[in-house]
Amino acid sequence: KTDFINFISDQEWKSIEPVSSWFGPSSFLMSSMSALFQLSMWIRHCHGYLTENVGIPVWGSYAVFALATLFSGLILGLVS
């Protein structure tokens, strides 16, 4: 706590370079990273639903996601 107070009172914050706009919280890069983390949480939720509620074995859930990845890659490849 005292280090933080000294940091502010001695104005040491003026000597620190600002964060690049690439790494700012509202930049495209950080928004994309946030979307990837949200996607991973959604996939985890779907995996839990498939294994616990539907009763698909773990390897079956992995197979479903592998096939979904392959087909989405095929569709994106054809579109582009």
C-alpha positions as CSV (number, residue, x, y, z in Angstrom):
1,K,0.0,0.0,0.0
2,T,2.8,2.4,0.9
3,D,4.5,1.7,-2.4
4,F,1.4,2.6,-4.3
5,I,0.9,5.8,-2.4
6,N,4.6,6.8,-3.0
7,F,4.1,5.9,-6.7
8,I,1.3,8.5,-6.9
9,S,2.6,11.2,-4.5
10,D,6.1,11.1,-6.0
11,Q,4.6,11.2,-9.6
12,E,6.6,8.2,-10.7
13,W,3.8,7.3,-13.0
14,K,4.9,10.1,-15.4
15,S,8.1,8.1,-16.3
16,I,6.2,5.0,-17.4
17,E,5.4,4.7,-21.1
18,P,1.7,4.3,-22.0
19,V,0.4,1.0,-23.2
20,S,0.4,0.6,-27.0
21,S,-3.0,1.0,-28.6
22,W,-2.7,-2.6,-29.9
23,F,-2.9,-3.8,-26.3
24,G,-5.6,-1.4,-25.0
25,P,-8.7,-3.0,-23.6
26,S,-10.9,-1.8,-26.5
27,S,-8.5,-2.7,-29.3
28,F,-9.4,-5.2,-32.0
29,L,-6.7,-7.6,-30.8
30,M,-8.0,-7.7,-27.2
31,S,-11.6,-7.9,-28.4
32,S,-10.7,-10.9,-30.5
33,M,-8.9,-12.5,-27.5
34,S,-12.0,-12.0,-25.4
35,A,-14.2,-13.6,-28.1
36,L,-11.8,-16.6,-28.2
37,F,-12.1,-17.0,-24.4
38,Q,-15.9,-16.7,-24.6
39,L,-15.9,-19.3,-27.4
40,S,-13.8,-21.7,-25.3
41,M,-16.2,-21.3,-22.3
42,W,-19.1,-22.0,-24.6
43,I,-17.4,-25.2,-26.0
44,R,-16.7,-26.3,-22.4
45,H,-20.4,-25.7,-21.5
46,C,-21.5,-27.7,-24.6
47,H,-19.1,-30.5,-23.7
48,G,-20.5,-30.7,-20.2
49,Y,-24.0,-30.7,-21.5
50,L,-23.2,-33.5,-24.0
51,T,-21.5,-35.7,-21.5
52,E,-23.7,-35.1,-18.4
53,N,-27.2,-34.5,-19.8
54,V,-27.2,-36.3,-23.1
55,G,-25.0,-39.2,-21.9
56,I,-22.5,-39.1,-24.8
57,P,-19.1,-40.5,-23.7
58,V,-16.2,-38.1,-23.5
59,W,-14.6,-39.5,-26.6
60,G,-18.0,-39.0,-28.4
61,S,-18.1,-35.4,-27.4
62,Y,-14.6,-34.9,-28.7
63,A,-15.6,-36.6,-32.0
64,V,-18.6,-34.2,-32.3
65,F,-16.3,-31.2,-31.9
66,A,-13.7,-32.6,-34.3
67,L,-16.3,-33.1,-37.0
68,A,-17.8,-29.7,-36.4
69,T,-14.3,-28.2,-36.7
70,L,-13.7,-30.1,-40.0
71,F,-17.0,-29.2,-41.5
72,S,-16.7,-25.5,-40.5
73,G,-13.2,-25.5,-42.0
74,L,-14.5,-27.0,-45.2
75,I,-17.4,-24.5,-45.5
76,L,-15.1,-21.5,-44.7
77,G,-12.6,-22.9,-47.3
78,L,-15.3,-23.1,-49.9
79,V,-16.6,-19.7,-49.2
80,S,-13.2,-18.0,-49.3
